[in-house]
Amino acid sequence: MTVRVLAFDDLDPRTAYDVWRLRQQVFVVEQHSPYPDLDGRDREPATRHLLLERDGELVGYARVLDDGDWARIGRVLVARHARGQGLADELVRTALELTGDREVRLDAQTGLGDWYASYGFVPTGPAFDDAGVMHIPMARSASRDSPEG
């Protein structure tokens, strides 16, 4: 298992297709959440795409965005057939390593709030509906000693 970290211009067409297909499968099809996945942020120069691959297959994904004073982690997912094996932990640890000592924000699906809290994230506001899926805004303060809190 490996996590590759790539900028948009480093995504070859087949890899980009696999990323967008997996994001569509998980968020739009499985979670019944029709939302504008292709939001323009994938192409930003500072965006990093984290591709979790096992035996040559893309089984997980996350992206790290630069929101100015803080970093943002989003689109964290693992393919249905690969869930329950701790693979999302690899993605989050890698994402936190990329953010360094910056504050990190994310919008967690409400059922995953406790899991993100294990990485030092705390709720920063009320839950909200994002395209039919409830989320809670969370943040992790800057200058943490380790990616695992």
PyMOL commands that set and color helices and strands:
alter all, ss='L'
color gray80, all
select helices_A, chain A and resi 8-10+13-30+41-43+80-82+87-99+110-117
alter helices_A, ss='H'
color red, helices_A
select strands_A, chain A and resi 2-6+48-54+57-66+70-78+103-109+122-123+128-130+133-140
alter strands_A, ss='S'
color yellow, strands_A
deselect
rebuild
show_as cartoon
